[in-house]
């Protein structure tokens, strides 16, 4: 049974690139263009092993709001947050969360995923 990663990114091009980067590691990828849709997906029947989310997104929730909801409802679910303009100090994140600054290379993405899902 393959493990499923929830990818949340409003930019269609970046979402496609990130989905490819994650699937290279052998994970199934479920894509969402907004944090609002991601929260609905998380409440569905499909289990996720990891959430990878942009911080700044349109909609009721942004990526940080989504992460906070995950940390409160599914504290064991690892989260990778990404942003090109916001910075999140590691001290603000739970131990099963990472922050990646955009643009990041494939090695940084794979390293964070390997670390969280080891």
MARBA-3410 file (N, C-alpha, C, O; in Angstrom, 1 decimal):
118
0.9,-1.2,0.0,0.0,0.0,0.0,0.9,1.2,0.0,1.8,1.4,0.9 ~ 0.7,2.1,-1.0,1.5,3.3,-1.0,1.0,4.4,-0.1,-0.1,4.5,0.3 ~ 2.0,5.2,0.3,1.7,6.3,1.2,1.3,7.5,0.4,1.9,7.8,-0.6 ~ 0.4,8.3,1.0,-0.1,9.5,0.2,0.3,10.8,0.9,0.2,10.9,2.1 ~ 0.9,11.7,0.1,1.3,13.0,0.6,0.3,14.0,0.1,-0.1,14.0,-1.1
-0.2,14.9,0.9,-1.1,16.0,0.6,-0.2,17.2,0.2,0.5,17.7,1.1 ~ -0.3,17.7,-1.0,0.4,18.8,-1.5,-0.5,20.0,-1.7,-1.5,19.9,-2.4 ~ -0.2,21.1,-1.0,-1.1,22.3,-1.0,-0.3,23.5,-1.6,0.6,24.0,-0.9 ~ -0.7,23.9,-2.8,0.1,25.0,-3.4,-0.9,25.7,-4.4,-1.5,25.0,-5.3 ~ -1.1,27.0,-4.3,-2.0,27.7,-5.2,-1.5,27.9,-6.6,-2.2,28.0,-7.6
-0.1,28.0,-6.8,0.5,28.2,-8.1,0.5,26.8,-8.9,1.2,25.9,-8.4 ~ -0.2,26.8,-10.0,-0.4,25.5,-10.7,1.0,24.9,-11.2,1.2,23.7,-11.1 ~ 1.9,25.8,-11.6,3.2,25.3,-12.1,4.0,24.8,-11.0,4.5,23.7,-11.1 ~ 4.1,25.5,-9.9,4.8,25.1,-8.7,4.2,23.8,-8.1,5.0,22.9,-7.7 ~ 2.9,23.7,-8.1,2.2,22.5,-7.6,2.6,21.3,-8.5,2.9,20.2,-7.9
2.7,21.4,-9.8,3.1,20.3,-10.7,4.5,19.9,-10.4,4.8,18.7,-10.4 ~ 5.4,20.9,-10.3,6.8,20.6,-10.0,7.0,19.9,-8.7,7.7,18.9,-8.6 ~ 6.3,20.4,-7.6,6.4,19.8,-6.3,5.8,18.4,-6.3,6.4,17.4,-5.7 ~ 4.7,18.2,-7.0,4.1,16.8,-7.1,5.1,15.9,-7.7,5.2,14.7,-7.3 ~ 5.8,16.3,-8.8,6.8,15.4,-9.4,7.9,15.1,-8.4,8.4,14.0,-8.3
8.4,16.2,-7.7,9.5,16.0,-6.8,9.1,15.0,-5.7,10.0,14.2,-5.3 ~ 7.9,15.0,-5.2,7.5,14.1,-4.2,7.2,12.7,-4.7,7.6,11.7,-4.1 ~ 6.7,12.6,-5.9,6.4,11.3,-6.5,7.6,10.5,-6.9,7.6,9.3,-6.9 ~ 8.7,11.2,-7.2,10.0,10.6,-7.5,10.4,9.7,-6.3,11.0,8.6,-6.5 ~ 10.0,10.0,-5.1,10.4,9.2,-3.9,9.4,8.0,-3.7,9.6,7.3,-2.7
8.5,7.9,-4.6,7.6,6.7,-4.5,6.3,7.0,-3.8,5.5,6.0,-3.5 ~ 6.0,8.2,-3.4,4.7,8.5,-2.7,3.6,8.9,-3.7,3.9,9.5,-4.8 ~ 2.4,8.6,-3.4,1.3,9.1,-4.1,1.1,10.5,-3.7,1.4,10.9,-2.6 ~ 0.6,11.4,-4.6,0.4,12.8,-4.3,-1.0,13.2,-4.5,-1.5,13.0,-5.6 ~ -1.6,13.8,-3.5,-3.0,14.4,-3.7,-2.7,15.9,-3.7,-2.2,16.4,-2.7
-3.2,16.6,-4.8,-2.9,18.0,-4.9,-4.2,18.8,-4.5,-5.3,18.5,-4.9 ~ -3.9,19.9,-3.8,-5.0,20.9,-3.5,-4.5,22.3,-3.8,-3.3,22.6,-3.5 ~ -5.3,23.1,-4.4,-4.9,24.5,-4.8,-5.1,25.5,-3.6,-4.7,26.6,-3.7 ~ -5.7,25.0,-2.5,-6.0,25.9,-1.4,-5.9,25.2,0.0,-6.2,24.0,0.0 ~ -5.7,25.9,1.0,-5.7,25.3,2.4,-7.1,24.9,2.8,-7.3,23.9,3.5
-8.1,25.7,2.3,-9.5,25.3,2.6,-9.8,23.9,2.0,-10.4,23.1,2.7 ~ -9.4,23.7,0.8,-9.7,22.3,0.2,-8.8,21.3,0.8,-9.3,20.1,1.0 ~ -7.6,21.6,1.3,-6.8,20.6,1.9,-7.4,20.2,3.3,-7.3,19.0,3.6 ~ -8.0,21.1,4.0,-8.6,20.7,5.3,-9.8,19.8,5.0,-10.0,18.8,5.8 ~ -10.5,20.0,3.9,-11.6,19.1,3.6,-11.0,17.7,3.3,-11.6,16.7,3.7
-9.9,17.7,2.5,-9.3,16.4,2.1,-8.8,15.7,3.4,-8.9,14.4,3.5 ~ -8.2,16.4,4.3,-7.7,15.8,5.6,-8.9,15.2,6.4,-8.6,14.2,7.1 ~ -10.0,15.7,6.3,-11.2,15.2,7.1,-11.9,14.0,6.3,-12.8,13.5,6.9 ~ -11.4,13.7,5.1,-12.0,12.6,4.4,-11.4,11.3,4.8,-10.8,11.2,5.9 ~ -11.7,10.2,4.0,-11.3,8.9,4.4,-9.8,8.5,4.0,-9.3,7.6,4.6
-9.2,9.3,3.1,-7.9,8.9,2.7,-6.9,9.3,3.7,-6.8,10.5,4.1 ~ -6.0,8.4,4.2,-5.0,8.8,5.2,-3.8,9.4,4.5,-3.4,9.0,3.4 ~ -3.2,10.4,5.1,-2.0,11.0,4.6,-0.8,10.8,5.5,-1.0,10.8,6.7 ~ 0.4,10.6,5.0,1.6,10.4,5.8,2.3,11.7,6.0,3.2,11.8,6.8 ~ 2.0,12.8,5.2,2.7,14.0,5.2,1.9,15.1,4.5,1.2,14.8,3.5
2.0,16.4,5.0,1.4,17.5,4.3,2.5,18.4,3.9,3.3,18.8,4.8 ~ 2.5,18.8,2.6,3.5,19.8,2.2,2.7,21.0,1.7,1.9,20.9,0.8 ~ 2.9,22.2,2.3,2.0,23.3,2.0,2.8,24.7,1.9,3.8,24.9,2.6 ~ 2.4,25.4,0.9,2.8,26.8,0.8,2.2,27.6,1.9,1.2,27.2,2.5 ~ 2.9,28.7,2.4,2.4,29.5,3.5,1.3,30.5,3.0,0.2,30.5,3.5
1.7,31.2,2.0,0.8,32.3,1.5,-0.1,31.8,0.4,0.4,31.4,-0.7 ~ -1.4,31.7,0.6,-2.4,31.3,-0.4,-3.7,32.1,-0.2,-4.0,32.5,0.9 ~ -4.4,32.2,-1.3,-5.7,32.9,-1.2,-6.7,31.9,-0.5,-6.5,30.7,-0.4 ~ -7.8,32.5,0.0,-8.8,31.7,0.6,-9.0,32.1,2.1,-8.3,33.0,2.6 ~ -9.9,31.4,2.7,-10.2,31.6,4.1,-9.0,31.3,5.0,-8.6,32.0,5.9
-8.3,30.2,4.7,-7.1,29.8,5.4,-5.8,30.0,4.6,-5.9,29.8,3.4 ~ -4.7,30.3,5.2,-3.4,30.2,4.5,-2.7,28.9,5.0,-3.3,28.2,5.8 ~ -1.5,28.7,4.5,-0.8,27.5,4.9,-0.5,27.4,6.4,-0.5,26.3,6.9 ~ -0.2,28.5,7.0,0.0,28.5,8.5,-1.2,28.1,9.2,-1.2,27.4,10.2 ~ -2.4,28.7,8.8,-3.7,28.3,9.4,-3.9,26.8,9.3,-4.3,26.1,10.2
-3.6,26.3,8.1,-3.8,24.8,7.8,-2.9,24.0,8.8,-3.3,23.1,9.4 ~ -1.6,24.5,8.9,-0.7,23.8,9.8,-1.1,23.8,11.2,-1.1,22.8,11.9 ~ -1.6,24.9,11.7,-2.2,25.0,13.0,-3.3,24.0,13.3,-3.4,23.4,14.3 ~ -4.2,23.9,12.3,-5.3,23.0,12.4,-4.8,21.6,12.4,-5.3,20.7,13.2 ~ -3.8,21.2,11.6,-3.2,19.9,11.6,-2.6,19.6,13.0,-2.8,18.5,13.6
-1.8,20.6,13.5,-1.2,20.4,14.8,-2.2,20.2,15.9,-1.9,19.5,16.9 ~ -3.3,20.8,15.8,-4.3,20.6,16.9,-5.1,19.3,16.7,-5.5,18.6,17.7 ~ -5.5,19.0,15.4,-6.4,17.8,15.2,-5.6,16.5,14.9,-6.1,15.4,15.3 ~ -4.5,16.6,14.2,-3.7,15.4,13.9,-2.2,15.7,14.2,-1.4,15.8,13.3 ~ -1.9,15.8,15.5,-0.6,16.2,15.9,0.6,15.3,15.5,1.7,15.7,15.4
0.2,14.1,15.1,1.3,13.1,14.7,1.6,13.3,13.2,2.6,12.7,12.7 ~ 0.8,14.0,12.5,1.0,14.2,11.0,2.1,15.2,10.7,1.9,16.4,11.1 ~ 3.2,14.8,10.0,4.2,15.7,9.7,3.8,16.8,8.7,3.0,16.5,7.8 ~ 4.4,17.9,8.8,4.1,19.1,7.9,5.4,19.7,7.4,6.3,20.0,8.2 ~ 5.4,20.0,6.1,6.5,20.8,5.6,5.8,22.1,5.1,5.0,22.0,4.2
6.3,23.2,5.6,5.8,24.5,5.1,6.8,25.2,4.2,8.0,25.1,4.5 ~ 6.4,25.8,3.1,7.3,26.5,2.2,6.8,27.9,2.0,5.6,28.2,1.9 ~ 7.8,28.8,1.8,7.5,30.2,1.5,8.7,30.9,0.8,9.8,30.6,1.2 ~ 8.4,31.8,-0.1,9.4,32.6,-0.7,9.6,34.0,0.0,10.6,34.6,-0.1 ~ 8.6,34.3,0.8,8.7,35.6,1.5,8.5,35.6,3.0,8.9,36.5,3.7
7.8,34.6,3.5,7.6,34.5,5.0,8.8,33.6,5.5,9.2,32.7,4.8 ~ 9.2,33.8,6.7,10.2,33.0,7.3,9.7,32.5,8.7,9.1,33.2,9.4 ~ 9.8,31.2,8.9,9.3,30.6,10.2,10.5,30.0,10.9,11.1,29.1,10.4 ~ 10.9,30.6,12.0,12.0,30.1,12.8,11.6,28.7,13.3,10.5,28.4,13.7 ~ 12.6,27.8,13.3,12.4,26.4,13.7,11.8,26.3,15.1,11.1,25.3,15.4
12.1,27.2,16.0,11.6,27.2,17.4,10.1,27.3,17.4,9.4,26.9,18.4 ~ 9.5,27.9,16.3,8.0,28.0,16.3,7.3,26.7,15.8,6.1,26.6,15.9 ~ 8.1,25.8,15.3,7.5,24.6,14.7,7.6,23.4,15.6,8.6,23.2,16.4 ~ 6.6,22.5,15.6,6.7,21.3,16.3,7.8,20.4,15.8,8.4,20.7,14.7 ~ 8.2,19.4,16.5,9.4,18.6,16.1,9.1,17.8,14.7,10.1,17.5,14.0
7.9,17.6,14.4,7.6,16.9,13.2,7.1,17.9,12.0,6.3,17.5,11.2 ~ 7.7,19.1,12.1,7.5,20.1,11.0,8.8,20.7,10.6,9.7,20.8,11.3 ~ 8.8,21.1,9.3,10.0,21.7,8.7,9.6,22.9,7.9,8.4,23.0,7.4 ~ 10.5,23.9,7.8,10.2,25.1,6.9,11.3,25.1,5.8,12.5,25.0,6.1 ~ 10.8,25.2,4.6,11.7,25.4,3.4,11.5,26.7,2.8,10.4,27.1,2.5
12.6,27.4,2.5,12.5,28.7,1.9,12.5,28.5,0.3,13.4,27.8,-0.2 ~ 11.6,29.1,-0.3,11.5,29.1,-1.8,12.5,30.1,-2.4,12.6,31.2,-1.8 ~ 13.1,29.9,-3.5,13.2,28.6,-4.2,14.1,27.6,-3.5,15.1,28.0,-2.9 ~ 13.7,26.3,-3.5,14.5,25.3,-2.8,14.9,24.3,-3.9,14.1,24.2,-4.9 ~ 15.9,23.5,-3.7,16.3,22.5,-4.7,15.7,21.2,-4.3,15.2,21.0,-3.2
15.8,20.2,-5.2,15.2,18.9,-5.0,15.8,18.2,-3.8,15.1,17.5,-3.0 ~ 17.1,18.5,-3.6,17.8,17.8,-2.4,17.2,18.3,-1.1,17.0,17.5,-0.2 ~ 16.8,19.6,-1.0,16.2,20.1,0.2,14.9,19.5,0.5,14.5,19.2,1.6 ~ 14.1,19.4,-0.6,12.7,18.8,-0.5,12.8,17.4,0.0,12.2,16.9,0.9 ~ 13.7,16.6,-0.7,13.8,15.2,-0.4,14.4,15.0,1.0,14.0,14.0,1.7
15.3,15.8,1.4,15.9,15.7,2.7,14.9,15.9,3.8,14.9,15.2,4.8 ~ 14.1,16.9,3.6,13.0,17.2,4.6,12.0,16.1,4.7,11.6,15.7,5.8 ~ 11.6,15.5,3.5,10.7,14.4,3.5,11.3,13.2,4.2,10.7,12.5,5.0 ~ 12.5,12.9,3.8,13.2,11.7,4.4,13.3,11.8,5.9,13.2,10.9,6.6 ~ 13.7,13.0,6.4,13.8,13.3,7.8,12.5,13.1,8.5,12.5,12.4,9.6
11.4,13.6,8.0,10.1,13.5,8.7,9.5,12.1,8.6,8.7,11.7,9.4 ~ 9.8,11.4,7.5,9.1,10.1,7.3,10.1,8.9,7.6,9.7,7.8,7.2 ~ 11.3,9.2,8.1,12.2,8.1,8.4,11.7,7.1,9.4,12.4,6.1,9.7
END
